[in-house]
Amino acid sequence: MRTALWVAVYGIGLYAGIRAMLGKGNGRDIVWYVLILGWCAYLSLGKLYGWPLLTAVSPLNAFFLPAGKWIVQLMGGLPSE
């Protein structure tokens, strides 16, 4: 039931947004709107079902944090207290 509700909410938002933008005639804005709304729908449904969430922070967690820990180890580690 929750899934149907979320899909309906995003469907209404998609319909209303595209309908409002069609009068202005800029197709690039419609594409960006669909992509952003689709991403938001994915994040909402992903949180409900425990899907892996790929966000803007994912590259930080996947690459930069391990690389930083590796650099700290190369430099002799953190000072002990």
C-alpha positions as protocol buffer text, in pm:
chain_id: "A"
residue {
  index: 1
  type: MET
  ca { x: 0 y: 0 z: 0 }
}
residue {
  index: 2
  type: ARG
  ca { x: 280 y: 242 z: 83 }
}
residue {
  index: 3
  type: THR
  ca { x: 449 y: 168 z: -247 }
}
residue {
  index: 4
  type: ALA
  ca { x: 135 y: 249 z: -442 }
}
residue {
  index: 5
  type: LEU
  ca { x: 96 y: 572 z: -247 }
}
residue {
  index: 6
  type: TRP
  ca { x: 455 y: 684 z: -317 }
}
residue {
  index: 7
  type: VAL
  ca { x: 431 y: 591 z: -685 }
}
residue {
  index: 8
  type: ALA
  ca { x: 104 y: 785 z: -710 }
}
residue {
  index: 9
  type: VAL
  ca { x: 254 y: 1092 z: -542 }
}
residue {
  index: 10
  type: TYR
  ca { x: 554 y: 1093 z: -775 }
}
residue {
  index: 11
  type: GLY
  ca { x: 332 y: 1023 z: -1075 }
}
residue {
  index: 12
  type: ILE
  ca { x: 112 y: 1322 z: -993 }
}
residue {
  index: 13
  type: GLY
  ca { x: 420 y: 1539 z: -944 }
}
residue {
  index: 14
  type: LEU
  ca { x: 564 y: 1420 z: -1273 }
}
residue {
  index: 15
  type: TYR
  ca { x: 241 y: 1486 z: -1461 }
}
residue {
  index: 16
  type: ALA
  ca { x: 189 y: 1830 z: -1308 }
}
residue {
  index: 17
  type: GLY
  ca { x: 549 y: 1937 z: -1361 }
}
residue {
  index: 18
  type: ILE
  ca { x: 571 y: 1825 z: -1721 }
}
residue {
  index: 19
  type: ARG
  ca { x: 234 y: 1978 z: -1802 }
}
residue {
  index: 20
  type: ALA
  ca { x: 345 y: 2311 z: -1655 }
}
residue {
  index: 21
  type: MET
  ca { x: 675 y: 2304 z: -1848 }
}
residue {
  index: 22
  type: LEU
  ca { x: 527 y: 2207 z: -2185 }
}
residue {
  index: 23
  type: GLY
  ca { x: 392 y: 2559 z: -2232 }
}
residue {
  index: 24
  type: LYS
  ca { x: 741 y: 2706 z: -2206 }
}
residue {
  index: 25
  type: GLY
  ca { x: 883 y: 2474 z: -2471 }
}
residue {
  index: 26
  type: ASN
  ca { x: 1223 y: 2396 z: -2319 }
}
residue {
  index: 27
  type: GLY
  ca { x: 1285 y: 2022 z: -2351 }
}
residue {
  index: 28
  type: ARG
  ca { x: 1611 y: 2027 z: -2153 }
}
residue {
  index: 29
  type: ASP
  ca { x: 1429 y: 2146 z: -1841 }
}
residue {
  index: 30
  type: ILE
  ca { x: 1180 y: 1861 z: -1877 }
}
residue {
  index: 31
  type: VAL
  ca { x: 1461 y: 1607 z: -1902 }
}
residue {
  index: 32
  type: TRP
  ca { x: 1631 y: 1744 z: -1589 }
}
residue {
  index: 33
  type: TYR
  ca { x: 1299 y: 1750 z: -1405 }
}
residue {
  index: 34
  type: VAL
  ca { x: 1226 y: 1386 z: -1494 }
}
residue {
  index: 35
  type: LEU
  ca { x: 1577 y: 1279 z: -1391 }
}
residue {
  index: 36
  type: ILE
  ca { x: 1563 y: 1458 z: -1056 }
}
residue {
  index: 37
  type: LEU
  ca { x: 1211 y: 1337 z: -978 }
}
residue {
  index: 38
  type: GLY
  ca { x: 1307 y: 982 z: -1076 }
}
residue {
  index: 39
  type: TRP
  ca { x: 1611 y: 1000 z: -848 }
}
residue {
  index: 40
  type: CYS
  ca { x: 1393 y: 1121 z: -560 }
}
residue {
  index: 41
  type: ALA
  ca { x: 1148 y: 836 z: -623 }
}
residue {
  index: 42
  type: TYR
  ca { x: 1436 y: 585 z: -623 }
}
residue {
  index: 43
  type: LEU
  ca { x: 1566 y: 720 z: -291 }
}
residue {
  index: 44
  type: SER
  ca { x: 1220 y: 712 z: -132 }
}
residue {
  index: 45
  type: LEU
  ca { x: 1141 y: 358 z: -245 }
}
residue {
  index: 46
  type: GLY
  ca { x: 1496 y: 246 z: -169 }
}
residue {
  index: 47
  type: LYS
  ca { x: 1460 y: 357 z: 189 }
}
residue {
  index: 48
  type: LEU
  ca { x: 1133 y: 164 z: 220 }
}
residue {
  index: 49
  type: TYR
  ca { x: 1276 y: -160 z: 83 }
}
residue {
  index: 50
  type: GLY
  ca { x: 1638 y: -140 z: 196 }
}
residue {
  index: 51
  type: TRP
  ca { x: 1784 y: -104 z: -153 }
}
residue {
  index: 52
  type: PRO
  ca { x: 2143 y: 19 z: -179 }
}
residue {
  index: 53
  type: LEU
  ca { x: 2121 y: 397 z: -185 }
}
residue {
  index: 54
  type: LEU
  ca { x: 2355 y: 565 z: -428 }
}
residue {
  index: 55
  type: THR
  ca { x: 2383 y: 927 z: -326 }
}
residue {
  index: 56
  type: ALA
  ca { x: 2625 y: 1213 z: -378 }
}
residue {
  index: 57
  type: VAL
  ca { x: 2815 y: 1090 z: -72 }
}
residue {
  index: 58
  type: SER
  ca { x: 2868 y: 738 z: -213 }
}
residue {
  index: 59
  type: PRO
  ca { x: 3196 y: 823 z: -394 }
}
residue {
  index: 60
  type: LEU
  ca { x: 3325 y: 975 z: -70 }
}
residue {
  index: 61
  type: ASN
  ca { x: 3252 y: 657 z: 124 }
}
residue {
  index: 62
  type: ALA
  ca { x: 3375 y: 428 z: -153 }
}
residue {
  index: 63
  type: PHE
  ca { x: 3700 y: 599 z: -251 }
}
residue {
  index: 64
  type: PHE
  ca { x: 3810 y: 901 z: -54 }
}
residue {
  index: 65
  type: LEU
  ca { x: 3772 y: 765 z: 301 }
}
residue {
  index: 66
  type: PRO
  ca { x: 3970 y: 445 z: 233 }
}
residue {
  index: 67
  type: ALA
  ca { x: 4232 y: 646 z: 43 }
}
residue {
  index: 68
  type: GLY
  ca { x: 4262 y: 885 z: 339 }
}
residue {
  index: 69
  type: LYS
  ca { x: 4306 y: 598 z: 584 }
}
residue {
  index: 70
  type: TRP
  ca { x: 4573 y: 449 z: 360 }
}
residue {
  index: 71
  type: ILE
  ca { x: 4759 y: 781 z: 346 }
}
residue {
  index: 72
  type: VAL
  ca { x: 4743 y: 812 z: 727 }
}
residue {
  index: 73
  type: GLN
  ca { x: 4893 y: 462 z: 760 }
}
residue {
  index: 74
  type: LEU
  ca { x: 5170 y: 553 z: 515 }
}
residue {
  index: 75
  type: MET
  ca { x: 5256 y: 857 z: 724 }
}
residue {
  index: 76
  type: GLY
  ca { x: 5291 y: 655 z: 1044 }
}
residue {
  index: 77
  type: GLY
  ca { x: 4934 y: 644 z: 1175 }
}
residue {
  index: 78
  type: LEU
  ca { x: 4756 y: 865 z: 1422 }
}
residue {
  index: 79
  type: PRO
  ca { x: 4934 y: 968 z: 1742 }
}
residue {
  index: 80
  type: SER
  ca { x: 4828 y: 764 z: 2043 }
}
residue {
  index: 81
  type: GLU
  ca { x: 4690 y: 938 z: 2347 }
}
